[in-house]
Amino acid sequence: MSEDLVKSVADALVTSGMKDAGYTYVVIDDCWQVSRDESGNILADAKLFPSGIKALADYVHAKGLKFGIYSDAGTQTCGGRPASQGHEFQDARSYASWGVDYLKYDWCNTGTRNAEEAYATMNAALLGTGRPIVFSICEWGTAKPWLWAKGIGNLWRTTGDIHDCWDCKTEYESGLVLLLDKNAGLESFAGPGHWNDPDMLEVGNGGMTTAEYQAHFSLWAMLAAPLMAGNDIRSMSSETREILTNAEVIAVDQDALGQQGRRIQKNGEQEIWSRPLADGGRAVILFNRGNEPAVMSVNWELIGYPGHVAAKVRDLWEHQDLGSFHDRYTGTVGPRSVIMLKILP
């Protein structure tokens, strides 16, 4: 982590078309901080950030972007750096004075601390600054933040960390489909200003196929998840860029109704997910988890329309209007793939 790295990422957000697609925040993660001064103020690593955090935030803002930073609710961060327990109001004032727009607040080295208390304290500190700062609760879903975090944070992690794979698992990380399953059933807790966060996107990091990354991006959009690019956007391939900047899929994620999608049918390895959209349409994903192609159908009654209604169907990855259909739409879904549709009567 360094100011040069962060500046180059901010530059790439603009030149790659990511900013135009809606990506707004450049967020620093752990290990920017090294110590506190004699008054207890948090200090950035002067070797890596010689111009200071405020100058870096000013650089990001000058690009028309917003700037985010990282801390932790414990005695130390996950990387062993100074964290914010006991310094919440002091740190919040520092962040506001630097021009911070977003805070990711982690959960390492917290001992027996109560999660709701910890995050409510930092929320009060951020609000006390008078600066609008998006508050990202990174508690990994351990204390079920969806039950208490509305009004405290703007988004909360529902799971442990993501791993760049389809269905693998390590001690702290899980693959795509495992995290997806943990978010099924949480849709009633999400809405404008308070979102379930299944962790960042792994699109372009090399552990999955293009079809699997399309599925990843589609399903996160269906979940109304924060779309946080976790790849190196400075050197991404054209395929990765096309996935991350698919305007039609992003429009589903960002739909003004703000209603998280849900799994409405599961038949072995085949699933149908749907969410209502502000214009009365439905976003629908035909999701094939299996290793063989599958013929899948979505019928209108399953997504809340009478069967006799004529509805236009559009494929959001092919960017094609498929025609007007009655009762149902049927398509062949590749292995570990999705067809993502917009259906509008």
SEKE-768974 format. One record per residue: residue in one letter; x, y, z of N, C-alpha, C, O in turn. Coordinates in steps of 0.2 Angstrom, whole numbers, padded with zeros to 4 digits, always signed. Each point is the difference from the previous one (the first is absolute). Layout:
BEGIN
AXYZXYZXYZXYZ...
***
This chain:
BEGIN
M+0004-0006+0000-0004+0006+0000+0004+0006+0000+0005+0001+0004S-0006+0004-0008+0004+0006-0001-0005+0005-0003-0005-0001-0003E+0007+0008+0004-0004+0005-0003+0001+0000-0008-0005+0001-0004D+0011-0004+0002+0001+0000-0008-0005-0006-0002-0003+0001-0006L+0002-0006+0009-0004-0005-0002-0007+0002+0000-0004-0001-0005V+0001+0004+0010-0006+0003+0001-0002+0005-0006-0005+0000-0003K+0010+0004+0002-0001+0005-0006-0001-0003-0006-0004+0002-0004S+0009-0007+0002-0001-0004-0006-0006-0004-0001-0003+0000-0005V+0000-0002+0011-0007-0003-0001-0005+0005-0001-0005-0001-0004A+0005+0007+0007-0004+0005-0001+0000+0002-0008-0005+0001-0003D+0011+0000+0001+0001+0002-0007-0003-0006-0005-0004+0002-0005A+0005-0008+0007-0003-0006-0004-0008+0000+0000-0003-0002-0005L+0001+0004+0011-0008+0000+0000-0003+0005-0005-0005-0002-0003V+0009+0007+0002-0003+0005-0005+0002-0002-0007-0005+0000-0005T+0011-0002+0003+0002-0002-0006-0003-0006-0003-0001-0001-0006S-0001-0004+0010-0002-0006-0002-0008+0000-0001-0002-0005-0003G-0001+0010+0005-0007+0000-0001-0004-0002+0006-0006+0000+0000M+0009-0002+0005-0003-0002+0007-0004+0005+0003-0005+0000+0002K+0008+0006-0002-0003+0006+0003-0007+0001-0004-0005+0001+0003D+0006+0000-0009-0006+0001-0004-0006-0006+0001-0006+0002-0001A+0008-0008+0002-0004-0005+0002-0004+0000+0007-0004-0003+0001G+0007+0008+0003-0003+0001+0007+0005-0001+0006-0003+0001+0005Y+0009-0004-0007+0004-0001+0006+0003+0006+0003+0003+0004-0004T-0004-0003+0010+0000+0007+0003+0006+0001+0005+0003+0005+0001Y-0002-0011+0003+0004+0000+0006+0007-0003-0001+0000-0006-0003V+0005+0009+0005+0007-0003+0000+0001-0001+0008+0001+0005+0004V-0001-0012-0002+0001-0001+0007+0006-0003+0002+0002-0006-0003I+0002+0009+0007+0006-0003+0003-0002-0006+0005-0004+0002+0004D+0007-0007-0004-0001-0005+0005+0006+0000+0006+0003+0006+0000D-0002-0011+0003+0005+0000+0006+0007+0002-0002+0002-0001-0005C+0002+0003+0011+0007+0001+0000+0002+0007-0003+0006+0001-0003W-0011+0004+0003+0002+0007-0002+0003+0003+0006+0004+0005+0000Q-0006-0007+0006+0001+0003+0006+0006-0003+0004+0001-0006+0000V+0003+0010+0004+0006-0003+0003+0000+0001+0008+0002-0004+0004S-0005+0010-0002+0001+0001+0007-0005+0006+0002-0004+0002-0004R+0005+0000+0010-0004+0006+0002+0005+0005+0003+0005-0002+0003D-0007+0009-0003+0005+0005+0003-0001+0000+0007-0004-0003+0003E+0007+0008+0000+0000+0001+0007-0007+0002+0003-0002-0001+0006S-0002+0003-0011-0007+0002+0002-0005-0005-0002-0006+0000+0001G+0008-0006-0004-0004-0006-0001-0003+0001-0007-0004-0005-0002N+0006+0009-0003-0002+0001-0006+0003-0005-0005+0006-0002+0001I-0010-0001-0005+0002-0006-0004+0005+0003-0006-0001+0005-0003L+0006-0009+0002+0005+0003-0005+0001-0005-0006+0000-0006+0001A+0000+0009-0007+0002-0004-0005+0007-0002-0001+0004+0004+0003D-0002-0009-0007+0007-0002-0001+0003+0005-0005-0002+0001-0005A+0006+0003+0008+0003+0006-0004+0005-0002-0005+0001+0004-0005K+0001-0010+0005+0004-0003-0006-0004-0002-0006+0002+0002-0005L-0008-0004+0007-0004-0003-0006-0005+0006-0002-0002+0000-0006F+0000+0004+0011-0004+0006-0002+0003+0007+0002-0002+0003+0005P+0007-0002-0008+0004+0006+0001-0004+0007+0000+0002+0005+0004S-0007-0005-0008-0004+0006-0001-0005+0001+0005-0003+0005+0001G+0001-0011+0003-0005+0000+0005-0006-0002-0003-0001+0000-0006I-0004-0002+0010-0006-0003-0002-0005+0005-0003-0004-0001-0005K+0004+0007+0008-0004+0006-0003+0002+0001-0007-0005+0001-0004A+0011+0000+0002+0002+0001-0006-0002-0005-0005-0002+0001-0006L+0002-0008+0008-0002-0005-0004-0007+0000-0001-0003-0001-0006A-0001+0003+0011-0007+0001-0001-0002+0005-0005-0004+0000-0004D+0008+0006+0005-0001+0005-0005+0001-0002-0007-0003+0002-0005Y+0008-0006+0004+0002-0003-0007-0006-0004-0002-0002+0001-0006V-0001-0005+0010-0005-0004-0002-0006+0004-0002-0004-0001-0005H+0002+0006+0009-0005+0004-0001+0000+0004-0006-0005+0001-0004A+0011+0001+0002+0001+0004-0006-0001-0004-0006-0001+0003-0005K+0001-0010+0006-0002-0004-0006-0008-0001+0000-0002-0004-0005G-0002+0007+0009-0007-0001+0000-0002-0006+0004-0005-0002-0001L+0010-0001+0005-0002-0006+0004+0000+0002+0007+0001+0005+0002K-0002-0010+0002-0001+0000+0007+0005-0004+0003+0003-0005-0003F-0001+0006+0010+0006-0003+0003-0002-0004+0006-0004+0003+0004G+0006-0009-0003-0001-0004+0006+0006-0002+0003+0005-0001-0003I-0006-0001+0010+0006-0002+0004-0003-0006+0004-0006-0002+0000Y+0011-0001+0004-0001-0006+0004+0002+0001+0007+0005+0003+0002S-0009-0006+0002+0002-0001+0007-0003-0006+0003-0003-0004-0004D+0003+0003+0011-0002-0006+0003-0003+0002+0007+0003+0004+0003A-0008-0008-0001-0003+0001+0007+0004-0003+0005-0002+0001+0006G+0008-0004-0007+0003-0003+0006+0006+0004+0002+0001+0006-0001T+0004-0009+0004+0006+0003+0003+0005+0001-0006+0004+0004+0001Q-0004-0009-0005+0004+0000-0006-0004-0002-0006-0005-0003+0000T+0008+0006-0006-0003-0003-0006+0001-0007-0002+0004-0003+0004C-0006+0000-0009+0001-0006-0002+0008-0001-0002+0003-0005+0000G+0000+0010-0003+0007+0001-0001+0004+0002+0005+0006+0001-0001G-0009-0001+0007+0005+0002+0006+0001+0007+0001+0005+0002+0004R-0009+0003-0007+0001+0007+0000-0004+0003+0005-0005-0004+0003P+0006+0010-0001-0005+0003+0005-0007+0000-0002-0001+0002-0006A-0003-0004+0010-0008+0000-0002-0003+0006+0004+0003+0004+0004S-0010-0004-0004-0003+0006+0003-0004-0001+0006-0003+0004+0003Q+0004-0010+0001-0004-0001+0006+0003+0005+0005+0006+0000+0001G-0010+0004+0002+0002+0005+0005+0002+0007-0004+0001+0005+0004H-0001-0005-0010+0002+0006-0004-0005+0001-0005+0001+0004-0005E-0007-0006+0005-0005+0001-0005-0002+0007-0002+0001+0001-0006F-0002+0003+0011-0002+0007-0002+0006+0004-0002+0000+0004-0005Q+0006-0006+0008+0006+0004-0003+0002-0003-0007+0001+0005-0004D-0002-0011+0003+0001-0002-0007-0005+0003-0005+0002+0002-0006A-0008-0002+0008-0005+0002-0005+0001+0008-0002-0001+0002-0005R+0004+0002+0010+0001+0007-0001+0006+0000-0005+0000+0004-0004S+0005-0009+0005+0006+0000-0005-0003-0001-0007+0002+0003-0005Y-0006-0008+0005-0002-0002-0007-0004+0005-0003+0001+0002-0006A-0006+0002+0010-0003+0005-0003+0004+0006-0003-0001+0003-0005S+0006-0002+0009+0005+0006-0001+0004-0002-0007+0002+0005-0003W-0001-0011+0002+0003-0002-0006-0004-0001-0006+0003+0000-0006G-0010+0001+0007-0004-0001-0006-0002-0007-0002-0002-0001-0005V+0002-0003+0010-0002-0007-0001-0008-0001-0001-0004+0004+0003D+0002-0008-0008-0007-0001-0002-0003-0007+0002-0006-0001+0000Y+0011-0003+0002-0002-0007+0001+0005-0003+0005+0006+0001+0000L-0009-0005+0005+0004-0004+0005-0002-0007+0000-0006-0002+0002K+0011-0002-0003-0001-0007+0001+0003-0002+0007+0005+0002+0002Y-0010-0005+0002+0002-0001+0007+0000-0007+0002-0005-0003+0000D+0011+0000+0001+0001-0007+0000-0001-0003+0008-0002+0004+0004W+0003-0010-0003-0002-0003+0006+0006-0005+0003-0002-0005+0004C+0008+0006-0005+0005-0003+0002+0002+0002+0007-0001+0006+0002N+0004-0010+0003+0002+0001+0006-0005+0004+0005+0002+0005+0003T-0008-0007-0004-0005+0003+0004-0002-0003+0007-0004+0002+0004G+0007-0008-0003-0001-0003+0006-0007-0002+0002-0004-0003-0004T+0001+0005+0010-0007-0001+0001-0004+0006-0001-0006+0000+0002R+0008+0005-0006-0004+0006-0001-0006-0002-0004+0000-0004-0004N-0005+0008+0006-0007-0001-0003+0000+0003-0007+0002+0006+0000A-0004-0009-0005+0000+0003-0007-0004+0006-0001+0002+0005-0003E-0008-0006+0006-0005+0005-0001+0002+0007+0003+0000+0005-0003E+0003-0006+0009+0003+0006+0004+0006+0003-0004+0000+0006-0001A+0004-0011-0002+0006+0003-0003-0002+0004-0006+0003+0005-0001Y-0007-0008-0003-0002+0004-0006-0004+0006+0001+0000+0005-0004A-0005-0005+0009-0004+0005+0002+0005+0006+0002-0002+0006-0001T+0007-0008+0005+0005+0006+0002+0003+0003-0006+0000+0006+0000M+0002-0010-0004+0004+0003-0006-0005+0004-0004+0001+0005-0003N-0007-0007+0002-0005+0003-0004-0002+0007+0003+0000+0005-0003A+0000-0005+0010-0001+0007+0003+0005+0004-0001+0000+0006+0000A+0006-0009+0000+0006+0005-0001+0000+0003-0007+0002+0005-0001L-0003-0009-0004-0001+0002-0007-0005+0005+0000+0001+0006-0004L-0007-0007+0006-0005+0005+0000+0002+0006+0003-0002+0006-0002G+0006-0006+0008+0002+0006+0003+0004+0004-0003+0001+0006+0001T+0002-0008-0007+0005+0004-0004-0004+0005-0004+0003+0005-0002G-0009-0007+0000-0004+0004-0004+0001-0001-0008-0003+0003-0004R+0008-0008+0003+0002-0001-0007-0004-0007-0002+0001-0005+0004P-0004+0005-0010-0003-0006-0002+0005-0005-0001+0004+0001-0005I-0003-0007+0008+0004-0005-0001-0003-0007+0000-0003-0002+0005V+0003-0001-0010-0003-0007-0001+0004-0005+0005+0006+0000+0000F-0010-0003+0004+0002-0005+0005-0001-0007-0002-0005-0002+0000S+0011-0001-0001+0000-0007-0002+0002-0005+0006+0005+0001+0002I-0010-0005+0000+0001-0004+0006+0003-0007-0003-0003-0003-0003C+0009+0002+0006+0003-0006-0003+0001-0005+0006+0006-0001+0002E-0011-0002+0001+0000-0004+0005-0001-0007-0002+0000-0005+0005W+0000+0003-0011+0000-0006-0003-0007-0004+0001+0000-0006-0001G-0005+0009+0004-0006-0003+0001-0001-0004+0006-0005-0004+0001T+0010+0004+0003+0001-0004+0006-0006+0001+0005-0003-0004+0003A+0002+0011-0002-0006+0002+0005-0006+0001-0004-0004+0004+0003K+0003-0006-0009-0006+0001-0004-0002+0008+0000-0005+0002+0002P+0010+0002-0005-0002+0007+0000-0006+0002-0004-0003+0005+0002W+0000-0009-0006-0006+0001-0004-0006+0001+0005-0005+0004-0001L+0006-0006+0007-0005+0000+0005+0000+0007+0004-0005+0002+0003W+0011+0001-0003+0001+0006+0004+0003+0006-0003+0000+0006+0003A+0003-0007-0009+0004+0005-0003-0003+0006-0004+0003+0005-0001K-0009-0006+0000-0004+0005-0004+0000+0006+0005-0002+0000+0006G+0004+0006-0009+0000+0006+0004+0007+0001+0003+0001+0005+0003I+0003-0010-0003+0007+0000+0003+0005+0001-0006+0004+0004-0001G-0005-0009-0004+0005+0000-0006-0004+0000-0006-0006-0001+0000N+0009+0003-0005-0003+0000-0007+0000-0007-0004-0004-0001-0004L+0009-0003+0006+0001-0006-0003+0004-0005+0006+0003+0003+0004W-0005-0009-0004+0003-0005+0004+0002-0006-0003-0004-0003-0004R+0010+0001+0005+0002-0007-0002-0004-0005+0003-0002+0000+0006T-0001-0005-0010-0004-0005+0002+0004-0007+0001-0003-0005+0002T+0009+0005-0004+0004-0006+0000+0008+0002+0001+0002+0005+0001G+0001-0011+0000+0008+0001+0000+0002+0002-0007-0004+0002-0005D+0011-0002+0004+0002+0003-0006-0001-0005-0006-0001-0006+0000I+0001+0009-0006-0001-0003-0006+0007-0003-0003+0005+0003+0002H-0005-0009-0005+0006-0003-0003-0002+0000-0008-0006-0002-0002D+0011+0003-0002-0001+0000-0007+0000-0007-0003+0004-0003-0003C-0010+0000+0004-0001-0007-0002-0008-0001+0000-0004+0004+0003W+0002-0010-0006-0007-0001-0001-0003-0002+0007-0005+0002+0002D+0008-0008+0001-0004-0003+0006+0006-0002+0005-0002-0005+0004C+0008+0007-0004+0005-0002+0005-0001+0003+0007-0004+0005+0000K+0007-0007+0005+0000+0003+0006+0007-0001+0004+0003-0005-0001T-0001+0011+0004+0006+0000+0004-0003+0001+0007-0006+0001+0001E+0011+0000+0004-0002+0002+0007-0004+0006+0000-0005+0001+0004Y+0007+0004-0008-0003+0007+0001-0004+0002-0006-0004+0005+0000E+0005-0009-0006-0003+0003-0006-0004-0006-0003+0001-0006+0001S-0006+0008-0005-0005-0004-0004+0000+0002-0007+0000+0006-0002G-0002-0011-0002-0001+0001-0007-0007+0003-0002-0004+0001+0005L+0003+0001-0011-0006+0004-0002-0006-0003+0002-0004+0003+0003V+0002-0010-0005-0006-0003+0002-0001+0000+0007-0006+0000+0002L+0011-0001+0002-0001-0001+0007-0002+0007+0003-0005+0000+0005L+0007+0005-0007-0002+0007+0002-0007+0001-0002-0004+0003+0004L+0003-0005-0010-0007+0002-0003-0005-0004+0005-0005+0003+0001D+0006-0009+0001-0005-0004+0004-0001+0004+0006-0005-0001+0003K+0010+0004+0000+0000+0003+0007-0004+0006-0001-0003+0003+0005N+0002+0000-0011-0004+0006-0001-0007-0001-0002-0004+0004+0001A+0002-0010-0003-0006-0002-0001-0004+0000+0006+0001-0003+0005G-0007+0006-0005-0004+0001+0006+0001+0006+0004-0004+0002+0005L+0009+0002-0007+0001+0007+0004-0003+0006-0004+0001+0005+0002E-0005-0006-0007-0002+0005-0004-0005+0005+0003+0000+0006-0002S-0003-0008+0007-0005+0004+0004+0004+0006+0004-0003+0005+0002F+0009-0006-0001+0004+0004+0004+0003+0006-0003+0003+0005+0003A-0003-0006-0010+0004+0005-0004-0005+0005-0003-0006-0001-0001G+0009+0007-0001-0004+0005-0003+0004+0007+0000+0006+0000+0002P-0009+0005-0005+0004+0006-0001+0003+0003+0006-0003+0001+0005G+0010-0001-0005+0004+0003+0006+0002-0006+0004+0003+0002+0005H-0005-0008-0006+0002-0005+0005+0000-0007-0004-0005-0003-0001W+0011+0001-0001+0001-0005-0004+0003-0006+0002+0005+0001+0004N-0007-0007-0006+0004-0006+0002+0006+0000-0005+0000+0002-0006D+0006-0004+0009+0007+0000-0004+0003-0006+0000+0003-0003+0005P-0004-0001-0011+0003-0007+0000+0008+0000-0002+0003-0005-0002D+0000+0011+0003+0007+0001-0001+0002+0002-0007-0005+0000-0004M+0011+0002+0003+0002+0003-0007-0001-0005-0006-0001-0006+0001L+0002+0009-0006+0000-0004-0007+0007-0002-0001+0005+0003+0001E-0005-0010-0003+0006-0003-0002+0001+0000-0008+0005-0003-0002V-0009+0007-0001+0000-0001-0008+0007+0003-0002+0003+0005+0002G+0000-0010-0006+0007+0002-0003+0006-0002+0004+0005+0001-0003N-0006-0004+0008+0006-0002+0004+0003-0007-0002+0005-0002+0003G-0009-0002-0007+0004-0005-0003-0002-0007+0002+0002-0005-0003G-0006+0005+0009-0002-0007+0002-0006-0003-0002-0002-0006+0001M-0002+0009-0006-0006-0002-0003+0000+0001-0007+0004+0004-0003T-0009-0007-0001-0001+0001-0007-0004+0007-0001-0003+0002+0004T+0003+0000-0010-0004+0006-0002-0007-0002+0001-0003+0005+0003A+0000-0010-0004-0007-0002+0001-0001+0000+0008-0005+0003+0002E+0010-0005+0002-0001+0000+0007+0000+0007+0002-0004+0002+0005Y+0008+0002-0007+0001+0007+0002-0007+0004-0002-0002+0004+0003Q-0001-0006-0009-0006+0003-0002-0005-0002+0005-0005+0004+0002A+0005-0010+0000-0005-0002+0005+0001+0003+0007-0005+0003+0003H+0011-0002-0001+0002+0004+0006-0003+0007+0000-0003+0002+0004F+0004+0001-0010-0002+0007+0000-0007+0001-0001-0003+0004+0003S-0001-0009-0006-0007+0000-0001-0003-0001+0007-0005+0004+0002L+0007-0009+0001-0003-0002+0007+0001+0006+0005-0004+0001+0004W+0010+0002-0004+0001+0006+0005-0005+0005-0002-0002+0004+0004A+0001-0002-0011-0005+0005-0002-0007-0002+0003-0004+0004+0002M+0003-0011-0003-0007-0002+0002-0001+0001+0008-0005+0001+0002L+0011-0002+0002+0000+0001+0007+0000+0008+0002+0000+0001+0006A-0001+0003-0011+0001+0007+0002+0006+0002+0004+0000+0004+0004A+0006-0008-0006+0006+0000+0004+0004+0006-0002-0001+0003-0006P+0005+0000+0011+0005+0005-0002+0004-0003-0005+0003-0005+0001L-0001+0008-0007+0004-0002-0005+0007+0003+0001+0002+0005-0002M+0002-0009+0006+0007+0002+0001+0005-0004-0004+0001-0006+0001A+0002+0009-0006+0005-0003-0004+0006-0002+0004+0003+0004+0003G-0002-0011-0003+0006-0002+0004+0006-0002-0004+0005-0003+0003N-0005+0005-0009+0005-0002-0005+0005+0006-0001-0002+0006+0002D+0007-0007-0005+0005+0006-0002-0003+0003-0006+0001-0003-0006I-0005+0008+0006-0003+0003-0006+0005+0003-0004-0002+0002-0006R+0008-0001+0008+0005+0003-0004+0003-0004-0006+0002+0002-0005S-0003-0009+0006+0002-0004-0005-0005-0006-0002+0002-0005-0002M-0008+0007+0003-0005-0005-0002-0001-0001-0007+0001+0004-0004S-0004-0010+0002-0001-0002-0007-0006+0003-0002-0004+0003+0004S+0003-0003-0011-0006+0003-0002-0006-0004+0002-0006+0003+0001E+0007-0010+0000-0006-0004+0002-0002+0002+0007-0006+0001+0002T+0011+0000+0002-0002+0002+0007-0003+0007+0000-0005+0001+0004R+0007+0004-0008-0003+0007+0000-0007-0001-0003-0004+0004+0003E+0003-0008-0007-0007-0001-0003-0005-0002+0005-0005+0002+0000I+0008-0007+0004-0005-0003+0006-0001+0006+0005-0006+0001+0002L+0011+0002+0000+0000+0005+0006-0004+0006-0003-0003+0004+0005T+0003-0002-0011-0004+0006-0002-0006-0001-0004-0003+0004-0004N+0000-0010+0004-0006-0002-0003-0006+0004+0003-0002-0001+0005A+0000+0006-0009-0004+0005+0003-0007-0003+0001-0004+0003+0005E+0002-0008-0008-0007-0002+0001+0000-0005+0006-0005+0001+0004V+0010-0004-0002+0001-0004+0006+0000+0005+0006-0003-0001+0005I+0008+0006-0006+0000+0005+0005-0006+0004+0002-0002+0001+0006A-0002+0000-0011-0007+0003+0001-0004-0004+0004-0004+0003+0004V+0004-0010-0004-0003-0004+0004+0002+0001+0007-0004+0001+0005D+0011-0001-0004+0002+0000+0007-0002+0007+0003-0001+0000+0006Q+0001+0005-0010-0001+0007+0002-0007+0002+0000-0002+0006+0001D-0003-0010-0003-0007+0001-0001-0003+0004+0006+0001-0002+0006A-0005+0007-0008-0002+0005+0006-0005-0003+0005+0000+0002+0005L-0003-0007-0007-0004-0004+0005+0004-0003+0006-0003+0000+0005G+0009-0002-0007+0004-0002+0005-0002-0006+0004+0002-0001+0006Q-0005-0003-0010-0002-0007+0003+0004-0005-0002+0001-0002-0005Q+0002-0001+0010+0005-0006-0001-0004-0006-0003-0005-0001+0002G+0008-0002-0007-0003-0006-0003+0001-0006+0004+0003+0000+0005R-0007-0005-0007-0001-0006+0004+0000-0006-0004-0002+0000-0006R+0004-0006+0009+0000-0006-0004-0008-0002+0000-0002-0002+0006I-0001+0001-0011-0007-0002+0000-0001-0007-0003-0006-0002+0001Q+0011-0001-0003-0001-0007-0002+0007-0004+0000+0005+0003-0002K-0005-0009+0005+0006-0004+0000-0002-0007-0002-0004-0003+0003N+0008+0001-0008-0002-0007-0002+0007-0004-0001+0003+0001-0006G+0000-0003+0011+0007-0003-0001+0005+0005-0001+0000+0005+0004E+0003-0005-0009+0006+0005-0002-0003+0006-0004+0004+0004-0001Q-0011-0004+0000-0003+0005-0004-0004+0005+0005-0004-0003+0004E+0005+0009-0005-0003+0005+0005-0003+0006-0004+0003+0001-0006I-0008+0002+0008-0003+0006-0003+0000+0005+0006-0002-0001+0005W+0005+0007-0007+0000+0006+0005-0003+0005-0004+0000+0001-0006S-0004+0004+0010-0003+0005-0003-0001+0006+0005+0001-0001+0006R-0001+0007-0009-0002+0006+0004-0004+0005-0003+0001+0001-0006P-0006+0002+0009-0004+0005-0003+0004+0006-0001+0004+0002+0003L-0006+0002-0009+0004+0006-0002-0005+0006+0001-0006-0001+0000A+0009+0007+0000-0004+0006+0001-0005+0001-0006-0006+0003+0001D+0007-0005-0007-0004+0001-0005-0006-0005-0001-0003-0001-0005G+0003-0004+0010-0005-0005-0001+0002-0007-0003-0003-0005+0000G+0009+0006-0002+0003-0006-0003+0003-0005+0005+0000+0001+0006R+0003-0006-0008+0004-0005+0004+0007-0002-0003+0000-0001-0006A+0005+0002+0010+0006-0003-0001+0000-0008+0002-0002-0001+0005V+0004-0003-0010+0000-0007+0001+0006-0003-0002+0003+0001-0005I+0000-0006+0009+0006-0004-0001-0002-0007-0001-0002-0003+0005L+0004+0000-0010-0001-0007-0001+0007-0003+0002+0005+0002-0004F-0004-0005+0009+0007-0002+0003+0001-0007+0000-0004-0004+0003N+0009+0002-0007+0002-0007+0000+0006-0001+0004+0006+0001-0003R-0006-0004+0009+0006-0002+0003+0004-0006-0002+0006-0001+0001G-0010-0003-0005+0003-0006-0002+0006+0000-0005+0001+0005-0003N+0001-0011+0001+0006+0000-0005-0002-0002-0007+0004-0001-0004E-0011+0001+0003-0002-0002-0006-0005+0005-0002-0004+0003+0004P+0003-0001-0011-0006+0005-0002-0006-0003+0003-0002-0006+0001A-0003+0011+0000-0007-0002+0002-0005+0005-0003+0001+0006-0001V-0006-0009-0001-0006+0004-0003-0004+0002+0006-0003-0004+0004M+0002+0010-0003-0004+0003+0005-0005+0005-0002+0000+0003-0005S-0006-0003+0009-0005+0005-0002-0002+0004+0007+0000-0003+0005V-0002+0009-0007-0004+0004+0005-0007+0001-0002-0001+0003-0005N-0004-0005+0009-0007+0002-0002-0002+0006+0004+0003+0002+0005W-0008+0002-0008-0002+0006+0002-0002+0000+0007+0001+0005+0004E-0005-0010-0002-0003+0000+0006+0005+0000+0006-0001+0002+0005L+0006-0005-0007+0006-0001+0005+0003+0007+0002+0002+0001+0006I-0003+0004-0011+0003+0006+0002-0005+0006+0001+0001+0006+0000G-0007-0009+0000-0006+0005+0003-0004+0003-0006-0003+0005+0001Y+0003-0008-0007-0004+0002-0005-0005-0005-0002+0001-0006+0001P-0007+0008-0004-0005-0005-0002+0003-0004-0006+0004+0003-0004G-0005-0009+0003+0003-0004-0006-0002+0002-0007+0004+0000-0004H-0010+0004+0004-0002+0002-0007+0003+0006-0002-0001+0002-0006V+0004+0002+0010+0003+0006-0002+0006-0001-0005+0004-0004+0001A-0004+0009-0006+0006+0000-0004+0005+0004+0003-0001+0006+0002A+0007-0008-0002+0006+0003+0003+0006+0000-0004+0002-0005-0003K+0001+0011+0002+0007+0000-0004+0005-0002+0005+0001+0001+0006V+0004-0005-0010+0005-0003+0004+0007+0002-0003+0001+0000-0007R+0003+0003+0011+0007+0002-0003+0006-0004+0004-0001-0001+0006D+0006-0001-0010+0005-0003+0003+0006+0005+0002+0002+0004-0005L-0001-0003+0011+0005+0005+0002+0007-0001-0001+0004+0005+0000W-0002-0011-0002+0007-0001-0002+0001+0000-0007+0005+0002-0003E-0010-0004-0001+0000+0000-0007-0002+0007-0003+0001+0002-0006H-0004+0002+0010-0003+0007-0001-0004-0001-0006+0000+0004-0005Q-0005-0009+0005-0005-0001-0005-0007-0001+0003-0001-0003+0005D-0003+0006-0009-0008-0001+0001-0001-0007-0003+0001-0001-0006L-0004-0003+0010-0001-0007-0002-0007-0001-0003-0002-0005-0003G-0003+0010+0004-0006+0000-0003-0005+0000+0006+0001+0001+0006S-0008-0002-0008-0005+0001+0005-0003-0008+0001-0001-0003-0005F+0000+0002+0011-0002-0007+0002-0006+0000+0005-0001+0005+0003H-0003-0011-0004-0005-0001+0005+0002-0006+0004+0003-0004-0002D-0005+0005+0009+0000-0005+0004+0007-0002+0003+0001-0001+0006R+0004+0001-0011+0007-0002+0003+0005+0001-0005-0001+0002-0006Y+0007-0002+0008+0006+0000-0004+0005-0006+0001+0001-0001+0006T+0001-0002-0011+0005-0005+0001+0006+0001-0004+0000+0002-0006G+0006-0004+0009+0006+0001-0003+0005-0006+0002-0001-0003+0005T+0006+0002-0008+0005-0005+0002+0006+0004+0003+0003+0005-0003V-0001-0007+0009+0005+0003+0004+0006-0004+0001-0001-0006+0001G+0007+0009-0003+0006-0004+0000+0002-0002+0007-0003+0002+0005P+0008-0006-0004+0002-0003+0006+0003+0006+0004+0004+0004-0002R-0006-0004+0009+0003+0005+0004-0001+0007-0003+0005+0004+0000S-0011-0003-0002-0002+0006-0004-0007+0003+0002-0003-0003+0003V+0002+0009-0006-0007+0003+0001-0002+0003-0007+0004+0001-0004I-0011-0001+0004-0003+0005-0005-0003+0005+0004-0004-0002+0005M+0005+0008-0006-0003+0006+0004-0004+0003-0004+0002+0003-0006L-0009-0002+0008-0005+0003-0004-0003+0006+0003+0000+0000+0006K-0003+0004-0010-0005+0005+0003-0006-0002-0004-0001+0000-0006I-0005-0001+0010-0006-0001-0002-0005+0005+0001-0001+0002+0006L-0002+0001-0011-0005+0006+0001-0006-0001-0004+0000-0001-0006P-0006+0000+0010-0006+0000-0004-0002+0006-0004-0005+0000-0004
***
